[in-house]
Amino acid sequence: MKTPEPQFLDIDGIRTAHLVAQPKEGGEAVLALHGWGADSTLMYPVGERLAPLGYRVFMPDLPGFGQSALPPTTWGVSDYAAFVQAYMDANQIEQVFLIGHSFGGRLGLVLGAEQSGRIRKMALADSAGVPPKRSLSSRARLALYKGIRGGLNKVGLKATAAHLSAWYSNRYGSADYKSAGALRETFVRVVNEDLLPYAARVACPTLLFWGEKDDDTPL
């Protein structure tokens, strides 16, 4: 089935695109949250399969992705989680089953800990939220880079420091970092947040499933 055109809502001043797949009558609510760099069209094949089973599936484009407007400032995971709560309120959704892929899984961890009364169960696919353990050489390289960049800025060689930053990002930055565009500062903030303390407080039943060859968010 062809993905339909999105509908639009205003969520706390942010023009938000979303898709909804639902049965002919009623049904329990499912919230499907996409990963970084994706949008609601990634989740739509899930929604169109759940709708005939009696579920109303809500799939927003998170701010800065798909056809939704950018967040007004540099956001962290908690900001996106607060947006999801506002989105639920705007759609008069009290409780949901939550499906989160990658970045959507980050939001699931925060929501599962902070809004346990609203999340009935979760299914998290290749969920992000745990910073990777860097090798000793990687940590040393990063420390050296930051030291040189800081020294260049201190002596007024800002253009040289900017060239160094561009080279380092091109050489060692992830594909998501390189393609983040206007969300680059948000991306850096998000990926450096350790969500294990939130994960420890998730009380709802949660299914984790993974691709064994996932190098970006390894099991």
C-alpha positions as CSV (number, residue, x, y, z in Angstrom):
1,M,0.0,0.0,0.0
2,K,1.2,3.5,-0.8
3,T,2.1,5.6,2.2
4,P,-0.6,8.3,2.5
5,E,0.1,12.1,2.8
6,P,0.6,13.2,6.4
7,Q,-1.7,15.2,8.4
8,F,-0.5,18.3,10.4
9,L,-0.9,19.4,13.9
10,D,0.5,22.3,16.0
11,I,2.3,20.9,19.0
12,D,3.6,23.6,21.3
13,G,4.2,25.9,18.4
14,I,5.9,23.2,16.2
15,R,4.2,22.3,12.9
16,T,4.1,18.5,13.2
17,A,3.4,16.0,10.5
18,H,2.0,12.6,11.4
19,L,0.4,9.5,10.0
20,V,-2.4,7.6,11.6
21,A,-3.5,4.1,10.7
22,Q,-6.6,2.9,12.4
23,P,-9.4,0.3,12.2
24,K,-13.0,1.3,11.3
25,E,-14.0,1.4,14.9
26,G,-12.1,2.4,18.1
27,G,-9.1,0.4,19.1
28,E,-6.3,0.7,21.6
29,A,-3.6,3.3,20.8
30,V,-0.1,2.5,19.6
31,L,2.6,5.1,19.3
32,A,5.4,4.3,16.8
33,L,8.5,6.5,17.1
34,H,11.1,6.5,14.3
35,G,14.9,6.5,14.5
36,W,17.3,9.3,13.9
37,G,17.4,10.6,10.3
38,A,14.1,8.8,9.5
39,D,10.5,9.8,9.7
40,S,7.0,8.4,10.1
41,T,7.1,6.6,6.7
42,L,9.6,4.2,8.3
43,M,7.0,3.1,10.8
44,Y,4.0,3.1,8.4
45,P,4.4,-0.5,7.3
46,V,4.0,-1.5,11.0
47,G,1.0,0.7,11.4
48,E,-0.9,-0.6,8.4
49,R,-0.4,-4.2,9.7
50,L,-1.5,-3.4,13.2
51,A,-4.6,-1.4,12.2
52,P,-6.5,-4.5,10.9
53,L,-5.8,-6.1,14.2
54,G,-7.8,-3.4,16.0
55,Y,-5.1,-0.8,16.9
56,R,-5.0,2.9,16.3
57,V,-1.4,3.6,15.4
58,F,0.0,7.1,15.7
59,M,3.3,7.9,13.8
60,P,4.6,11.4,14.2
61,D,7.6,13.0,12.4
62,L,9.6,14.1,15.3
63,P,10.7,17.8,15.2
64,G,13.4,18.3,12.7
65,F,12.6,15.1,10.7
66,G,10.3,14.4,7.8
67,Q,7.9,17.2,7.3
68,S,7.9,18.5,10.8
69,A,9.5,21.9,11.7
70,L,12.8,22.1,13.5
71,P,12.9,22.3,17.3
72,P,13.3,26.0,18.4
73,T,16.6,25.4,20.3
74,T,19.2,22.6,20.8
75,W,17.1,19.8,22.2
76,G,18.1,16.8,24.4
77,V,16.3,13.5,24.8
78,S,14.1,14.9,27.6
79,D,12.9,17.7,25.3
80,Y,11.8,15.2,22.7
81,A,10.2,13.1,25.3
82,A,8.2,16.1,26.5
83,F,7.2,16.7,22.9
84,V,5.9,13.2,22.6
85,Q,3.8,13.7,25.8
86,A,2.3,16.9,24.2
87,Y,1.6,15.0,21.0
88,M,-0.3,12.3,23.0
89,D,-2.3,15.1,24.8
90,A,-3.1,16.7,21.4
91,N,-4.5,13.4,20.2
92,Q,-6.3,12.7,23.5
93,I,-4.3,9.6,24.1
94,E,-4.1,8.6,27.7
95,Q,-2.2,5.3,27.5
96,V,-0.2,3.7,24.6
97,F,1.7,0.7,23.6
98,L,5.0,2.2,22.4
99,I,7.2,1.0,19.6
100,G,10.5,2.7,19.3
101,H,13.3,2.3,16.8
102,S,16.8,3.5,17.6
103,F,16.4,7.1,18.6
104,G,12.7,6.3,19.2
105,G,14.0,3.8,21.7
106,R,15.8,6.6,23.6
107,L,12.5,8.3,24.0
108,G,10.9,5.1,25.1
109,L,13.5,4.7,27.9
110,V,12.7,8.2,29.3
111,L,9.0,7.9,28.9
112,G,9.0,4.4,30.4
113,A,10.7,5.8,33.5
114,E,9.1,9.2,33.8
115,Q,5.6,8.5,32.5
116,S,5.1,4.9,33.6
117,G,1.3,5.4,33.9
118,R,1.0,6.3,30.3
119,I,3.1,3.5,28.7
120,R,1.4,0.1,28.9
121,K,4.1,-2.0,27.2
122,M,7.1,-1.2,24.9
123,A,8.8,-2.9,22.0
124,L,12.2,-1.3,21.3
125,A,14.1,-2.2,18.1
126,D,17.9,-1.6,18.0
127,S,17.3,1.0,20.7
128,A,19.9,3.7,21.4
129,G,20.6,5.2,24.8
130,V,23.8,3.6,26.0
131,P,26.9,5.4,25.0
132,P,29.4,3.0,23.4
133,K,32.6,2.2,25.2
134,R,35.4,3.9,23.4
135,S,38.8,2.2,22.9
136,L,41.8,3.7,24.7
137,S,43.2,4.9,21.3
138,S,39.9,6.6,20.5
139,R,39.8,8.4,23.8
140,A,43.4,9.5,23.4
141,R,42.8,10.7,19.8
142,L,39.7,12.7,21.0
143,A,41.6,14.3,23.9
144,L,44.5,15.3,21.6
145,Y,42.1,16.8,19.1
146,K,40.3,18.8,21.8
147,G,43.6,20.0,23.3
148,I,44.9,21.2,19.9
149,R,41.6,22.8,19.0
150,G,41.4,24.6,22.4
151,G,45.0,25.8,22.1
152,L,44.4,27.2,18.6
153,N,41.3,29.1,19.8
154,K,43.2,30.4,22.8
155,V,45.9,32.0,20.7
156,G,43.3,33.5,18.3
157,L,43.7,31.0,15.4
158,K,40.0,30.4,15.1
159,A,40.0,29.8,11.4
160,T,42.7,27.1,11.8
161,A,40.7,25.6,14.6
162,A,37.6,25.6,12.4
163,H,39.5,23.8,9.6
164,L,40.8,21.3,12.1
165,S,37.2,20.7,13.4
166,A,35.9,20.2,9.8
167,W,38.8,17.7,9.1
168,Y,38.2,15.8,12.3
169,S,34.5,15.6,11.8
170,N,34.9,14.4,8.2
171,R,37.5,11.8,9.2
172,Y,36.0,10.4,12.3
173,G,32.3,11.6,12.5
174,S,29.5,9.1,12.1
175,A,27.2,9.2,9.1
176,D,24.4,10.5,11.2
177,Y,26.7,13.3,12.5
178,K,27.7,14.3,9.0
179,S,24.2,14.4,7.7
180,A,22.6,16.1,10.8
181,G,22.7,19.6,9.2
182,A,20.7,22.0,11.4
183,L,20.3,19.3,14.0
184,R,24.0,18.7,14.5
185,E,24.2,20.3,18.0
186,T,21.1,18.4,19.0
187,F,22.6,15.2,17.7
188,V,25.8,15.7,19.7
189,R,23.8,16.4,22.8
190,V,21.5,13.4,22.3
191,V,24.2,10.8,21.6
192,N,26.2,11.9,24.7
193,E,23.3,11.3,27.1
194,D,23.6,8.1,29.1
195,L,20.1,6.8,29.6
196,L,21.0,3.7,31.7
197,P,19.6,5.5,34.9
198,Y,16.3,5.9,33.0
199,A,16.4,2.3,31.8
200,A,16.8,1.0,35.3
201,R,13.5,2.7,36.3
202,V,11.4,1.4,33.4
203,A,8.6,-0.7,35.0
204,C,6.4,-1.6,32.1
205,P,6.9,-4.9,30.2
206,T,9.4,-4.3,27.5
207,L,10.5,-6.4,24.5
208,L,14.0,-5.7,23.1
209,F,14.9,-7.0,19.7
210,W,18.0,-6.5,17.7
211,G,19.9,-7.1,14.5
212,E,23.0,-9.0,15.3
213,K,25.1,-7.1,12.8
214,D,24.0,-3.6,14.1
215,D,27.2,-1.7,14.4
216,D,25.7,1.7,15.1
217,T,23.7,0.6,18.2
218,P,25.2,-2.8,19.1
219,L,23.3,-5.1,21.4
